[in-house]
């Protein structure tokens, strides 16, 4: 609810495109008919340029939200409360199925065009993209991999100020262990490390690259 109590926001959050597909699954024929009749009344009045079959067969969940939004606005009109639907999309979610902002935008244009006959969001509907790339994670400076859900990350060859900056950008509950020597770095057997290559000799650099190749890769790493 907005601070002025005049707008009620409904938020539907999605992490990847396949979450948008759904169909009507009600088992009771009476319930199914009630749902279809309610959705049909909203479709005929506001979205008749679209394909109603998609409201029950492919994009039922979104159709359900549009119907609910419309009914709420009708019922709250006398209370002078506006209801808004926010379709919130997580962009580049590295934990499962990364979806780019352009993929979200293209997909919603196609969905709205098919469901309502118009590519733009319906009235009182907003599509918002929230990028989560790099949030709650760090990037391995050698392999380039994103680091998350790790208990410990090693650091070697950086200044105190640089280590503070590294620590501030680590995932939650992840500890930074600063190694005082190259031998400590190798002894801890750490995979996810922040290593300043300028602090390494040529021999040490070769050792750590070999170390990463043996742990992770069939192909050779290069700097």
Secondary structure, 3 states (H helix, E strand, C coil): CCCCCCEEEEEEEECCHHHHCECCCCCCHHHHHHHHHHHHHHHHHHCCCCCCHHHHHCEHHHHHHHHHHHHHHHHHHHHCCEEEEEEEEEECCCCCCCCCHHHHHHHHHHHHHHHHCCCCCCCCEEEEEEECCCCCCEECCCCCCEECCCCEEEEECCCHHHHHHHHHCCCCCCEEEECCCHHHHHHCCCCCEEECHHHCCHHHHHHHHHHHHHHCCCCCCCC
